[in-house]
């Protein structure tokens, strides 16, 4: 695939994305500072997350275990604190481009894609939980920009299905293996899962979204698992309060990560053999036990936008997709339109599959 002026392919050197994500903690000036740190570390791109709390989470939303472990107590308060305005993001895009980097965004709600389009993003990237969110994937893919799809906590069938929805954009489409555990223990990194993803998405580019706390993981993924895209969280202080800081690297170690990854070549990682084997794991793309909680909490499912009475026909305005993934999977949103509710549906709550007459 190509992002801007960069051709991304196996053997062509690692393309490293510095995931600022929400590590700015809602502070626009810190987002700029992290962008500058990413450039200093040698990253090829920075990435932000665009969401609106009330669009993303239903009344049934709850915190993931790793978020509770980070000291969070209220999912709504957490996300509201981490929101960054589109104007603030515009400053990051401009600074990234001035520093010679690309700017990438993850959008969490279909309705926000037009808002994202106000800025000159070089690519979109979906969050791992949204590999099942067909409307969102198609909206991002429909912009004409490149799209990178993360696959944490997804099984092979789900990846194949997502690939089929986006079949017309294969020359600007990539898939990243990921383990949705924050931080990911080295023994759970499962880098050989990159090969499992590659087998079912060819000829799309593949890579690894890395949540380990190590600097060596990316190099091993490039050398021994065929990764050509790497994503790694960047923070200015791993001890900060917030959900993602502990799964991130500070600038000096991030620079080491980039240096090792870009020096790696097929078969040559420069990493100790024992550590490399630990990181590679057994192989195959599977949903790990450590991902089960995030899979439930962070996926989106169909949610009623109003109280719907049993027997009513469900219209397009009556349903949307929000967290958590406890109801009808997000990819079935379109199928639900025009069906009858078999029982009362509560506003802003997930809609169970057996509550609809399919």
N, C-alpha and C positions, 0 to 999 in steps of 0.2 A: 504494500500500500504506500501511498505518498501522503505526507502531511506537510503542507507548504512546499518548500523547496527540498524536502528530505525524502528520499526513497528508503523505505524500510523493508528489509528482507533478510532472511537467514544468511549469516556470513558477512553481512554488511556493517557490522558493529552495532552495539547496543544503543537503542533510543531510550533515554532515561527521563521519566516524568517525575518531577518533584511534586508530590501531592501535598499542597498546603491544606486542602480540605477545609476543615473548620478549626485548624490550629491557630488561626488569627483571633479566635475567641470573640468575633464580632468587631474587632478593632481594625479599621481600614489601614491605619498607619503600620500596624504590625503585618498586615497582608503584604504591603509594599516592601517592608523590611525582609520578610521571608522570600519574596520574589528576588530581591537583590542577593540574598544568601544562596538561593538556588543557582543563580547565574555564577556566583563566585565558586560554587562547588562543581560547576561544569555540567549542570543539567541541560537537557535539550528543550524541556517544556516545564511549565508550572500548570497546576490544575486546581480549580476551585469547585465549590458545590453550591448550586442554586436551588433553594427550597424556600417555601413558606410554611411555617409550622402547622397552621390550621388546614392547609391543603394536603399535607403529608400524613397527618396522624388523625385517626378517628378517636372516638371516646373510649374505644377498647385498647388503645395503645399503651404499651408499658415499656420499661427500660430493659435492655439486654443485661445479662449478668456482668459483662465487662464494664458497662456503663455504671452499674451500681458499685462495682469494685473501685471505680475511679471517683466515687464520692457523690454521684448524681442521685437525686431523690425524686425528681419529677420530670417525666419525659418532655412535657410541654415547656416548662421553664428552661430546661437544658437547650432545646432547639431554638427557642426564641433568643436566648443569649448568644447563640452561634450564627444567627442569620447575618448575611452581608448584603447590602443593597446592590442593585444593578449598577448604580452610579459608582459605588466604591469598587466594584468589579471592573468597571471601565478603566479606572486608574491602574489596576493590576495588569490588564491587557496591554495598555499603552506602555507601561514600564517594562513588561516582559519583552515586547517587540523592540523597544529601544535597546534592550540588553542582548538582543539576538536570539531570544528564545521564543518558542511557540506558547500559546495560551489555550488551554483546554478546559472545558466545563462539564461537570456532571449535573444534569437536570433531573429532579426527582418527581416532577408532576407534568403531565402532558400539557396542561394549560399554561405552563411557564416557558415552553419552547419558543413561542413568539416573542416573549420578553427577552430571552437569551439572544435571539436573533438581532437585537439592537446593537450588539457588540461584535467585533471582528474576531471571533473565536477561530482558531485554526482547526479544531476538531471537537467532537463531542465524545464523552465516555459515559457509559451506563454503570451504575452501581451494581454490585453483584446480586443483591436481592431482586433487582429489576430485570433479570434475565427472563423472567416469565411475564413481564409487563409489555405485552404486544403493542398496545396503543402508544406507549411512551417510546419504545424502540423505533416504531415506524415513524413517529413524529420527528425524532432526532435524525433518523436516516433520511427522511424526506426533505431535509434542509439542503441536501447536496453536499454537505460537509462530511469529512471522514468520521467514522464511528468506531470506537473501541468498546467491546462488550466484555465486562468482567463476569466470571462464572463461579465465584465462591459459593459453596453450599448447593451447587447445582449438580444434577446427575447428567449422564450422557444424553438421555432422551430429551431433557429440557434444553440442552445445548443444541442438539440437532433441530429441535422445533424452532428455537430462536433463529438459527441459521436459515431455516426455510422461509421465515417471515422477511428476511433481509436479502434474499437471493439476488435481487437485481442490482445490489451495490457491492459485489464481492471485491472489486478493485479498490474500494475505499473502506474496507471492513476488516477489523482485526478482533481476535478473541484472546482474553487473558485468563490463564489458570489462576486460581486464588484459593487460599484457605481462609475462611471467614472466622478467624480467631485472633483476638487483639490483646497482647501480642501473640504471635504464633510460636509455640515452642519449636526448637530446631528439629526435633524428632517428628513433628507434624507438618513440616514444610512441604513434603510430598512433591518435589520438583518434577519427578517423572510424570506427574499428572499433566504437565505441559504437552508431553507426547500424546497422551490420551485425548486431549482437546484437539491437537493438530490433526489427528487421524479423522476426526468427524467434521472439520471445518475447512479442509483443503479446498481451494488454494489460498485461503485467507492467511494473513500474517498472524503469528501467535506470540505470546509472552507470558509474563508472570507479574501479578500484583502482590507485592511482598509486604507481609506484616510481621516478619521476624524482627528481632532486635539486633541482628548481625549485619556486618558490612560485607560478608563474603557471599551471601545467598545469591545475589544477582549474577555474579561471575559464574557460579556453578550452573545456574539456570541457562545462561548463554552457552557455556562450553559443553554441557552434557545433556541438556533438555531441549535445545533448539529455540530458546527464547530470543526474540529480536527486539521486543519491547519490555521495559521494566517500569514498574510504578512503585514508588517508595514514599512514605510519609516523611515530611520534614517539619521539625519544630525548632524553636530557639531554646527550649528548656523542657526536657522530658519529665521534670518534676512538677510542671504546671498542673493545676486542676483543670480537668477537661477529659472528654472520653477517649481521645486519640493520641494524646501526647506520649503515653507510655509505649505505644506501638510505632513510634517515630524515631528518627535519628536527628541529632543536633548537627549543625553545619559542618564541623570538622570531620565527624564520622560519615556524614553524608558524602562529603568530598572523597573520602576513602572508598565508599561504596561505588561512586561513579568511576573513579580511577580503575578499580579492579574490574568492574563490569565492562568498561570500554577496552581494557587490555585483553580480556578473554576472547578466545577464538574457539571454533569447534574442536572439542577434544582437549583443550588447554585452558584450565581455569586459574592456575596459580594458587589454588587452595589446597590445604592439607587433605590427603586422600580420605582419612577417616571422617573428617567433618563433612567432606563432600558427599560421601555415601550416606551419612545421616540425613543430610538435607535432601538428597535425591529420593529416599524412601523406596517403597516396593514397586511403585508404578501403577498406572491406571487412574482414571478420573472417577473418584467416588466421593460421596458425602461423608466426611469424617464426623466422628462423635462430637468433636469439639465445636462443630459448626451447627449443631442441632438448635441451640438456643437462638442464635442470630437468624437462622432460617425461619423460625416461627415469628420472631418479633419484628424483623426488618423487611420481610417481603410485604408486598401490597396485595390486597384482595378487594373484591367488589364491595362497596359500601353504599347504603341508601342515603340520598341527599335530603330526603324528607320522610315522614311517616307514610308508608304505603300500606293500604288495607288489603287483606286477603281478597283475591278475585280481581284486583286492579291489574290492568296491563301496564307493564313497566316501560316507561319512555326513556329516551336518551338523557333527559334532564334529571331523571330520578335516581341515577346511579353514577358513581365515579369510583376511583381506586385510591385507597389509603392503606396505611399500616394499621394493624398487623396482618399477617397472612393467615388469618383464622377462618376466612370465609371462602367464597368462590374465587378461584385463582384469577388474577388480573387479566390473564390472556383471554378469558371467557367473557369479558365485559361486553363486547359487540354482540355475542350470541344471546345475551340476556335481554337485549332490547326487543320489545314486542312480545315477550313472554308474560304469563300471568303469575302473580304472587300467589303461592299456595297457602301462605299464612301472613299475618301482619309483619311488616318490616319496620324496624325502628330507625329513625333518622340518625345518621352518623355512626352507625354500627354495621359490622360486617354482615353480608347476606350469605347465608349457608346455601350450598348447592341444592339441598333437598327442600328449600323454601320456595323454589321456582319450578314451574311446570315446563320442563324442557321439551 
